[in-house]
Amino acid sequence: MFIFLTIVLLVAGGLAYYFWSKKQARAALLATPLTPHQRDIIARQVPIIRRLPPALRNHLDGRVNLFLDQVSFYGCDGLEVTEEMELSIAAQACLLVINSDLWYDNLTTILIYPNAFKSKQQRRSGYVVSEKEIVRTGESWDRGPVILSWAHSQQGAMNDRDGQNVVLHEFAHQIDDLSGATNGVPVLSAGQTFAEWEEVFLTAYDAHVHAVENGQRTVIDAYGATGHEEFFAVSVELFFERPKALQRDVPEVYGQLSKLFRLNPVEWS
């Protein structure tokens, strides 16, 4: 009995030390500033970061450090991953969580292709399952990984005012998936309610689908009409890159995203 209790205490103590040391390491990473060299790369590769108020800019450093410590990058089709690629993707991903408690808890791997890549898609109709290849610029899998085309990721980052950004899009899916399903309903922030979120997004989604089906021009990308999860992701792209347009045309959606991310990008210079 004594030996058993000793083993239990040792195991409990070991676990306690593991979680304590992990928490300390996380805190140290969050408190560590990026080097001037790293900041310069991010400023050149991700112009939207230049718009951030100073307080938010300071938040970004620690989150990028934590992200780079947690995630491994792998090049595909002969692509050699560079520091510029890692910092560009990390900075864009961390922009979504720069001022909130959200984090990519399940993500450990990012695959980068030089350009658009082929992906197999399965469709089920009753007992019949069909499979076809489609060309993609990005993919987000449940609980990771994220797969990206570097050409499109870089283009989306450099043009930060067109409302189209594949990295923000795929990491919006990762945020969405934290709730247990990628369905357009993420884990909400304090003060938000599911009822309010559902009313706003379902109403906006139905109006968006109706507009797209009738050939009307919409501020939110037409791809958002393909599903609730895609409507959420393209709205996130617009929220960061064209916030005034989103606030003007769909103010309720802008308001919910502002509460979710605890950000108000219409005020960024």
C-alpha positions in Angstrom: 0.0 0.0 0.0 2.8 2.4 0.9 4.6 1.7 -2.4 1.3 2.3 -4.3 0.7 5.6 -2.6 4.3 6.6 -3.3 3.9 5.9 -7.0 0.6 7.9 -7.1 2.3 10.8 -5.4 5.3 10.7 -7.8 3.0 10.5 -10.8 0.8 13.4 -9.5 3.9 15.4 -8.7 5.4 14.8 -12.2 2.2 15.8 -13.9 1.9 18.9 -11.8 5.5 19.9 -12.6 4.9 19.2 -16.3 1.9 21.5 -16.5 3.5 24.1 -14.4 6.7 24.2 -16.5 4.5 24.3 -19.7 2.6 27.2 -18.3 5.9 29.0 -17.4 7.3 28.4 -20.9 4.1 29.7 -22.5 4.3 32.9 -20.4 7.9 33.4 -21.2 7.2 33.1 -25.0 4.3 35.6 -24.7 6.5 38.1 -22.9 9.4 37.8 -25.4 9.6 40.5 -28.1 10.5 39.7 -31.6 13.9 40.8 -32.9 14.1 43.9 -35.1 15.0 41.6 -38.0 11.8 39.5 -37.5 9.7 42.7 -37.1 11.1 44.0 -40.3 10.3 40.9 -42.2 6.7 40.9 -40.9 6.3 44.6 -41.8 7.4 43.9 -45.4 5.5 40.7 -45.8 2.3 41.6 -44.0 1.5 45.3 -44.6 -1.8 45.1 -42.6 0.4 44.8 -39.4 1.5 48.4 -40.0 -2.1 49.5 -39.3 -2.1 48.1 -35.8 -2.2 50.4 -32.8 1.0 50.2 -30.7 -0.7 48.3 -27.9 -1.9 45.6 -30.3 1.5 45.5 -32.1 3.1 44.6 -28.8 0.6 41.8 -28.3 1.5 40.3 -31.6 5.2 39.6 -30.8 4.5 37.1 -28.0 1.8 35.3 -29.9 4.1 34.9 -33.0 6.7 33.5 -30.7 4.2 31.0 -29.2 2.9 30.1 -32.6 6.4 29.4 -34.0 7.3 27.3 -31.0 4.1 25.2 -31.3 3.8 24.7 -35.1 6.1 23.0 -37.6 6.2 24.1 -41.2 6.8 21.6 -44.0 7.4 22.4 -47.7 5.7 20.3 -50.3 6.6 19.7 -54.0 10.2 20.7 -53.4 9.4 24.0 -51.7 12.1 25.1 -49.2 10.4 26.9 -46.3 12.1 30.2 -45.4 12.0 32.4 -42.4 9.9 34.9 -44.4 7.2 32.3 -45.1 7.0 31.2 -41.4 6.8 34.8 -40.1 4.3 35.9 -42.7 1.9 33.0 -42.0 2.4 33.2 -38.3 1.8 37.0 -38.2 -1.4 36.6 -40.2 -2.7 33.7 -38.1 -1.9 35.6 -34.9 -3.8 38.6 -36.1 -7.0 36.7 -35.5 -6.1 36.0 -31.9 -4.1 39.1 -31.1 -6.5 40.5 -28.5 -8.6 37.5 -27.4 -8.3 34.3 -25.4 -8.7 32.2 -28.5 -5.8 30.0 -29.5 -5.0 27.3 -32.0 -4.8 24.5 -29.4 -4.9 21.6 -31.8 -2.6 22.9 -34.5 0.9 21.5 -34.8 1.5 21.3 -38.6 1.4 23.6 -41.6 2.0 22.3 -45.1 3.1 24.8 -47.8 2.9 24.2 -51.5 4.6 26.6 -54.0 1.3 27.2 -55.8 -2.3 26.0 -55.9 -2.5 22.2 -55.2 -4.8 19.3 -56.0 -7.0 17.9 -53.2 -9.4 15.0 -53.3 -13.0 15.7 -52.3 -15.6 13.1 -51.4 -19.3 13.5 -51.9 -21.9 11.1 -50.5 -25.4 10.6 -52.0 -27.2 7.9 -50.0 -24.9 4.8 -50.2 -22.9 6.2 -53.2 -19.6 7.9 -52.5 -18.0 9.8 -55.3 -14.5 11.3 -55.3 -13.0 14.0 -57.5 -9.9 16.1 -57.6 -10.2 19.9 -57.1 -7.6 22.7 -57.2 -7.2 24.6 -53.9 -5.2 27.5 -52.6 -5.7 26.5 -49.0 -7.3 23.9 -46.7 -8.0 23.7 -43.0 -8.5 20.2 -41.5 -10.3 19.5 -38.3 -7.8 19.7 -35.5 -5.2 20.6 -38.1 -3.1 20.7 -40.3 -3.5 23.8 -42.4 -2.4 23.5 -46.0 -1.5 26.7 -48.0 -0.3 27.8 -51.4 2.7 30.1 -50.7 2.1 32.1 -53.9 -1.5 32.8 -52.9 -0.6 33.3 -49.2 2.0 35.9 -50.1 -0.3 37.7 -52.6 -3.2 37.8 -50.1 -0.9 39.3 -47.5 0.7 41.9 -49.7 -2.7 43.1 -51.0 -4.2 43.9 -47.7 -7.2 46.0 -48.8 -9.0 43.7 -51.3 -10.8 41.5 -48.7 -9.3 38.3 -50.0 -6.7 36.5 -47.9 -6.3 32.8 -47.9 -4.3 32.6 -44.6 -7.0 34.6 -42.7 -9.6 32.4 -44.4 -8.1 29.1 -43.4 -7.3 30.2 -39.9 -10.8 31.4 -39.5 -11.8 27.8 -40.1 -9.3 26.8 -37.4 -11.0 29.2 -35.0 -14.4 27.9 -36.0 -13.3 24.3 -35.3 -12.4 25.1 -31.7 -16.1 24.7 -30.9 -15.9 21.0 -32.0 -17.3 21.5 -35.5 -16.5 23.7 -38.4 -20.0 25.1 -38.9 -19.8 28.9 -38.7 -20.3 29.0 -34.9 -17.0 29.5 -33.0 -16.4 29.6 -29.3 -17.9 33.0 -28.5 -16.4 35.7 -26.3 -17.7 36.9 -23.0 -20.8 38.9 -23.5 -21.8 37.1 -26.7 -24.8 34.7 -26.8 -25.4 31.9 -29.2 -29.0 33.2 -29.8 -27.7 36.6 -30.9 -24.9 35.1 -33.0 -27.4 32.7 -34.7 -29.9 35.4 -35.4 -27.3 37.7 -36.9 -25.4 35.2 -39.0 -28.4 33.1 -40.2 -30.2 36.3 -41.3 -27.1 37.6 -43.1 -26.3 34.3 -44.6 -29.9 33.8 -46.0 -29.8 37.4 -47.5 -26.3 36.7 -49.0 -27.5 33.4 -50.6 -30.5 35.2 -52.0 -28.4 38.0 -53.4 -25.9 35.6 -55.0 -28.5 33.4 -56.5 -30.1 36.5 -58.1 -26.8 37.8 -59.5 -26.6 40.8 -57.2 -23.2 42.2 -56.2 -22.3 41.6 -52.6 -19.6 43.0 -50.4 -19.1 39.6 -48.9 -17.5 37.2 -51.4 -20.0 35.0 -53.3 -18.1 31.9 -52.1 -19.7 32.6 -48.7 -23.0 31.3 -50.1 -21.7 27.7 -50.3 -22.1 27.1 -46.5 -22.3 28.7 -43.1 -18.7 27.9 -42.4 -17.5 29.6 -45.6 -19.7 32.6 -44.9 -18.0 33.0 -41.6 -14.5 32.6 -43.1 -15.0 35.1 -46.0 -16.6 37.5 -43.5 -13.4 37.3 -41.4 -11.3 38.2 -44.4 -13.4 41.2 -45.0 -13.5 42.2 -41.3 -9.7 42.6 -41.3 -9.0 43.9 -44.8 -12.1 46.0 -45.6 -13.7 46.6 -42.2 -15.4 49.8 -43.3 -17.2 48.1 -46.2 -18.4 45.2 -43.9 -19.6 47.6 -41.3 -21.4 49.7 -43.8 -23.2 46.9 -45.6 -23.6 44.3 -42.9 -23.2 46.1 -39.6 -24.6 43.3 -37.5 -22.0 40.8 -38.8 -19.2 43.4 -38.2 -20.5 43.9 -34.6 -20.4 40.2 -33.8 -16.9 39.7 -35.2 -15.8 42.7 -33.3 -17.0 41.2 -30.1 -15.6 37.8 -31.0 -12.0 39.0 -31.7 -12.2 42.0 -29.3 -11.0 44.2 -32.1 -12.3 47.3 -34.0 -10.3 47.5 -37.2 -12.3 50.4 -38.6 -10.3 52.5 -36.2 -6.9 51.4 -37.4 -5.1 54.0 -39.4 
